[in-house]
Amino acid sequence: MRCLAWASAFLLSVCSLGLQAKEVIKVGEINSYKTIPAFLEPYKKGIELAVEEVNAKGGIHGKTLEVIMRDDGGTQSNAIREAQTLVQRDKVDLLAGSFLSHIALAIADFADKKNVFFLAGEPLTDKITWEKGNERTFRLRDSTYMKVAMLIDDAVALNKKRWALVYPNYEYGQSAAETFKKMMKERQPDIEFVTEQATPFNKIDAGSTVQALADAKPEAIFNVLFSTDLTKFVRAGNTRQLFKDIEVVSLLTGEPEYLDPLGEDTPKGWIVTGYPWYAIDTPEHNAFLKAYQDKFNDYPRLGSIVGYMMVQSLAAGLEKANSTKTEDLVNAFKGLEHMSPLGAIQYRAIDHQSTMGAYVGRLDVKDGKGVMVDIRYVNGADVQPSDEEVRRLRPQP
């Protein structure tokens, strides 16, 4: 009898564990945490806060949401290895994350071949929703095309003929440079691109880059550098007075991750995209800001918003699908709408791109810190190409 009782208890325990396992929705998240810590540490906090909020409200149809994070080491091969482990060993229901564009494209290809849903949170590459887009991959953040389009009106209004470009020499930087040249040529046919400086990512020779730009004698510069490359570039440019009497239009520079390290060295007047958390006054953002500061005793960065909104999107999609099957998630995300700290966003059915936008403004220095001023929010829906153009760019199922 004792053996029978023990066996019954053991089976009950096993069944309970099996039931418990079914009550958890697992998200496998892959990112370059050690490579881009300035962005991805706040991003991780944003994920943590959002998961906590989702589960505090009862989870997804009563199921607990769990995010399992893995570091890709900044390489495609590591990213694919981690994706395989998450799917095969950890039995995740779907994949999410990624920062660097070339790595995101590799994960998207893996997800497509393995029939796994993938929500790319941060990568900006246009290819992930266009040329190399697939049915199983969606993207939260505004794309390279959208980012450049947000700045084109300001760039054209400068009425400068001689432009120089500087960008990191990989998918994101190359794409941003090509998109900028194309859009500017269409709007200002007499424009001249006097030099292009494509620098190795995270390994910029700032002095040589600044000198090459100065030698070309541009009237304006389009900058795509970020992270430590940006800091080195700005300081070398300030030292050599590169930016004196030269207008600069710059992607990402208004994001706290990249603006904060500059401090008093922040170049005044640059036209930038960014995230001025200190100047946004909407009910949705105020609620997010309070929750974030209460939990972490710190202010959010752009990474915080992306991580938080990525989990919000996953929760909304899973809720709508009432399933973790890939085909159900794909159908749920097409046209999916939800509120976020930046207002309402929607995932376009035609290219799986969300309408998340960004703030545009100019840089200034206040109390020894770099800030964005004269800000305006650009809705992602206002800078996306037409359906007709997308059909030419994206393979149709």
C-alpha positions in Angstrom: 0.0 0.0 0.0 2.8 2.4 0.9 4.4 1.7 -2.5 1.1 2.3 -4.2 0.6 5.5 -2.4 4.1 6.7 -3.3 3.6 5.8 -6.9 0.3 7.7 -7.0 1.9 10.7 -5.4 4.7 10.5 -8.0 2.3 10.4 -10.9 0.3 13.2 -9.5 3.5 15.3 -9.2 4.5 14.5 -12.7 1.0 15.4 -14.0 1.1 18.6 -12.1 4.4 19.5 -13.6 3.1 18.7 -17.0 0.1 20.9 -16.4 2.2 23.7 -15.1 4.4 23.5 -18.2 1.4 24.0 -20.4 0.5 27.1 -18.4 3.6 28.9 -19.5 4.1 30.7 -22.8 7.9 30.8 -23.5 9.5 33.5 -25.6 13.0 32.9 -26.8 14.8 36.3 -27.0 18.2 36.6 -28.7 20.3 39.8 -28.6 23.8 41.3 -28.7 23.9 42.1 -25.0 27.7 42.2 -24.6 28.2 44.0 -27.9 25.7 46.8 -27.4 25.2 47.1 -23.6 24.2 50.8 -23.6 21.0 50.0 -25.5 20.4 46.5 -24.4 20.7 46.8 -20.7 17.8 49.3 -20.6 16.0 47.1 -23.2 16.2 44.2 -20.8 14.7 46.3 -18.1 11.8 47.3 -20.4 11.2 43.6 -21.1 11.2 42.8 -17.3 8.7 45.6 -16.5 6.3 44.6 -19.3 6.4 40.9 -18.4 5.7 41.7 -14.8 2.7 43.9 -15.8 1.3 41.2 -18.2 1.5 38.5 -15.5 0.2 40.7 -12.8 -3.0 41.1 -14.9 -3.4 37.4 -15.2 -1.1 36.6 -18.0 -2.3 35.5 -21.5 -5.6 33.7 -21.2 -4.4 32.6 -17.7 -1.0 31.5 -18.9 2.2 33.0 -17.5 4.5 34.8 -20.0 8.2 33.9 -19.7 11.1 35.4 -21.7 14.3 33.3 -22.0 17.2 35.6 -23.0 20.3 34.5 -24.9 23.3 36.5 -26.0 24.4 36.1 -29.6 27.9 37.4 -29.1 27.4 39.8 -32.0 27.7 37.1 -34.7 25.2 35.4 -37.0 26.6 31.9 -36.2 26.1 32.3 -32.5 22.6 33.7 -33.0 21.5 30.7 -35.1 23.0 28.3 -32.5 21.1 30.0 -29.7 17.9 30.0 -31.8 18.3 26.2 -32.4 18.8 25.7 -28.6 15.8 27.7 -27.7 13.5 25.9 -30.1 14.8 22.4 -29.7 15.9 22.2 -26.0 14.0 25.0 -24.3 10.8 24.4 -26.3 10.0 28.1 -26.7 6.8 29.0 -28.5 8.2 31.8 -30.5 11.3 33.9 -31.0 11.9 37.6 -30.5 14.6 40.3 -30.2 17.7 41.1 -32.1 19.6 44.4 -32.6 22.1 44.2 -35.3 20.5 44.1 -38.8 22.6 41.3 -40.3 22.0 39.1 -37.3 18.3 39.8 -37.4 18.2 38.7 -41.1 19.8 35.4 -40.2 17.3 34.7 -37.4 14.4 35.7 -39.7 15.7 33.1 -42.2 16.0 30.5 -39.5 12.4 31.2 -38.3 11.0 30.9 -41.8 12.7 27.6 -42.5 11.8 26.2 -39.0 8.2 27.5 -39.1 8.7 29.6 -36.0 7.1 33.0 -35.4 9.7 35.8 -34.9 9.1 39.4 -33.7 12.2 41.5 -34.5 12.3 44.2 -31.8 15.1 46.6 -32.7 16.9 45.9 -36.1 16.3 48.7 -38.6 17.2 46.9 -41.9 14.5 47.4 -44.6 15.3 43.9 -46.0 13.7 42.1 -43.0 10.2 43.4 -44.1 10.9 43.9 -47.9 13.4 42.0 -50.1 14.0 39.2 -47.5 10.7 39.4 -45.8 8.8 36.2 -44.9 5.4 35.2 -43.6 6.7 34.4 -40.1 8.7 37.5 -39.3 7.3 40.8 -38.1 9.2 44.0 -37.0 8.4 46.5 -34.2 10.8 49.4 -34.6 10.6 51.9 -37.4 12.8 50.9 -40.3 15.8 52.5 -41.9 13.6 53.8 -44.7 11.2 55.3 -42.2 14.0 56.9 -40.1 15.5 58.6 -43.1 12.1 59.7 -44.4 11.5 61.4 -41.0 14.5 63.7 -41.6 14.2 64.4 -45.4 12.0 67.5 -45.1 14.5 69.0 -42.7 17.4 68.1 -44.8 15.9 69.6 -48.0 14.9 72.7 -46.1 18.6 73.4 -45.3 19.1 74.1 -49.0 22.7 72.7 -49.0 24.2 71.4 -52.2 27.4 69.7 -51.1 26.8 66.7 -48.7 29.1 64.2 -47.1 28.0 60.9 -45.6 29.5 58.9 -42.7 28.1 55.6 -41.6 29.0 52.2 -40.1 29.9 49.8 -42.9 27.3 47.1 -42.5 23.7 46.5 -43.5 22.1 49.2 -41.5 24.6 52.0 -42.3 24.8 51.1 -46.0 21.0 51.0 -46.3 20.6 54.3 -44.6 23.2 56.0 -46.8 21.6 54.6 -50.0 18.1 55.6 -48.9 19.2 59.1 -48.0 20.9 59.6 -51.4 17.9 58.4 -53.3 15.4 60.5 -51.4 17.5 63.6 -51.6 18.2 63.2 -55.3 14.4 63.0 -55.9 13.8 66.2 -53.9 16.9 68.1 -54.8 18.3 67.0 -58.2 21.3 69.3 -58.1 22.7 67.8 -54.9 26.4 66.6 -54.8 27.7 63.9 -52.5 31.3 64.9 -52.1 32.5 62.0 -50.0 31.3 58.9 -48.2 33.1 57.6 -45.1 32.1 53.9 -44.4 33.7 53.0 -41.1 34.1 49.6 -39.4 31.4 49.2 -36.7 32.7 49.9 -33.2 36.3 50.4 -34.6 36.2 53.9 -36.1 39.4 55.8 -36.7 37.8 59.0 -35.7 40.7 61.3 -36.5 41.1 60.0 -40.0 37.4 60.1 -40.7 37.0 63.7 -39.5 40.0 64.7 -41.6 38.6 63.0 -44.7 35.3 64.8 -44.2 36.9 68.2 -43.7 39.1 67.7 -46.8 35.9 67.2 -48.9 34.6 70.7 -47.8 30.9 69.7 -47.5 28.2 72.2 -46.6 26.2 69.5 -44.7 26.8 66.0 -43.3 24.5 63.0 -43.0 25.6 60.9 -40.1 24.5 57.4 -39.3 27.1 56.5 -36.6 26.0 55.5 -33.2 27.3 53.9 -29.9 31.0 54.4 -29.1 31.7 55.3 -32.8 29.5 58.4 -32.4 31.1 59.5 -29.2 34.6 59.3 -30.8 33.5 61.0 -34.0 31.8 63.9 -32.2 34.8 64.6 -29.9 37.3 64.4 -32.8 35.0 66.6 -34.9 34.7 69.2 -32.0 38.5 69.2 -31.5 39.1 69.9 -35.2 36.1 72.2 -35.5 34.6 70.1 -38.3 31.0 71.1 -37.4 31.6 74.8 -37.4 29.3 76.3 -40.0 28.3 72.9 -41.2 24.8 71.5 -40.8 24.5 67.9 -39.6 21.5 65.6 -40.0 21.9 62.5 -37.9 20.0 59.2 -37.3 19.6 58.0 -33.7 21.8 60.6 -32.0 18.9 61.9 -29.9 18.5 58.6 -28.2 19.7 58.8 -24.5 22.0 55.8 -25.0 24.1 57.7 -27.4 23.4 61.3 -26.4 24.1 60.9 -22.6 27.8 60.0 -23.0 28.5 63.2 -25.0 27.5 65.5 -22.1 28.9 69.0 -22.7 30.4 67.8 -26.0 26.9 67.4 -27.5 27.0 69.3 -30.8 24.3 72.0 -30.7 21.9 72.3 -33.6 22.2 68.8 -35.1 18.9 67.6 -36.6 18.3 64.2 -35.1 15.8 61.4 -34.4 15.7 60.3 -30.8 13.7 59.7 -27.6 13.4 62.8 -25.4 11.7 61.0 -22.5 11.9 64.2 -20.3 9.8 66.2 -22.7 7.0 63.8 -23.6 3.7 64.6 -21.9 1.0 62.1 -22.8 -1.1 59.8 -20.5 0.4 56.6 -22.0 4.0 57.8 -21.7 3.5 59.3 -18.2 2.2 56.0 -17.0 5.1 54.1 -18.5 7.6 56.6 -17.1 6.3 56.4 -13.6 6.2 52.6 -13.6 9.8 52.5 -14.9 11.2 55.0 -12.5 9.4 53.3 -9.6 10.8 49.9 -10.4 14.4 50.8 -11.4 15.0 54.3 -9.8 16.3 55.4 -13.2 15.1 57.1 -16.4 14.2 55.1 -19.5 16.3 55.0 -22.6 15.1 54.2 -26.1 16.0 50.5 -25.4 13.6 50.5 -22.5 10.7 51.6 -24.7 11.6 49.0 -27.4 11.8 46.1 -24.9 8.6 47.2 -23.2 6.7 47.7 -26.5 7.9 44.4 -27.9 6.4 42.5 -25.0 3.2 44.6 -25.3 3.0 43.5 -28.9 3.6 39.9 -28.1 1.0 39.9 -25.4 -1.6 41.6 -27.7 -0.8 39.1 -30.5 -1.0 36.1 -28.2 -4.2 37.4 -26.7 -5.8 37.9 -30.1 -4.6 34.5 -31.5 -5.5 32.6 -28.3 -2.8 30.2 -29.5 0.9 29.8 -29.8 0.8 28.1 -33.2 2.9 29.9 -35.7 0.1 30.2 -38.3 -2.3 31.6 -35.7 0.2 34.2 -34.5 0.9 35.3 -38.1 -2.8 35.8 -38.7 -3.2 37.6 -35.4 -0.3 40.0 -36.1 -1.5 41.0 -39.5 -3.3 44.3 -38.7 -2.8 43.9 -35.0 -3.3 47.2 -33.1 -2.5 48.1 -29.5 -1.7 51.1 -27.3 1.9 51.8 -26.2 3.8 54.5 -24.4 4.1 56.2 -27.8 0.4 55.9 -28.6 -1.4 53.5 -30.8 0.6 51.3 -33.2 -0.5 48.8 -35.9 1.3 46.0 -37.7 0.8 46.3 -41.5 -0.5 43.1 -43.1 1.3 43.8 -46.3 4.9 43.9 -45.0 4.6 43.1 -41.3 6.0 46.5 -40.3 4.6 48.3 -37.2 3.7 52.0 -37.3 5.9 52.8 -34.3 7.3 56.3 -34.8 10.1 58.5 -33.4 10.8 62.0 -32.3 12.6 64.5 -34.4 14.3 67.7 -33.1 17.6 69.6 -32.7 20.3 69.0 -30.2 21.2 71.4 -27.4 23.1 71.4 -24.1 21.3 72.1 -20.8 23.0 71.8 -17.4 25.9 70.1 -19.0 23.8 67.4 -20.6 22.7 66.8 -24.2 19.0 67.2 -24.9 16.6 67.4 -27.8 14.6 70.6 -28.3 11.9 71.7 -30.7 10.7 68.1 -30.8 7.8 66.7 -32.8 6.6 63.1 -33.0 6.5 61.5 -36.4 4.0 58.7 -36.6 5.5 55.7 -38.5 2.3 55.4 -40.6 3.2 58.8 -42.2 6.6 57.7 -43.5 5.9 54.3 -44.8 5.8 53.6 -48.5 2.6 52.8 -50.4 1.2 49.3 -50.7 2.0 49.4 -54.4 5.7 50.2 -53.7 5.9 47.5 -51.1 4.5 44.9 -53.5 7.5 45.7 -55.8 9.9 45.3 -53.0 8.6 42.3 -51.0 8.1 38.8 -52.3 4.4 38.0 -52.1 3.2 34.7 -50.7 
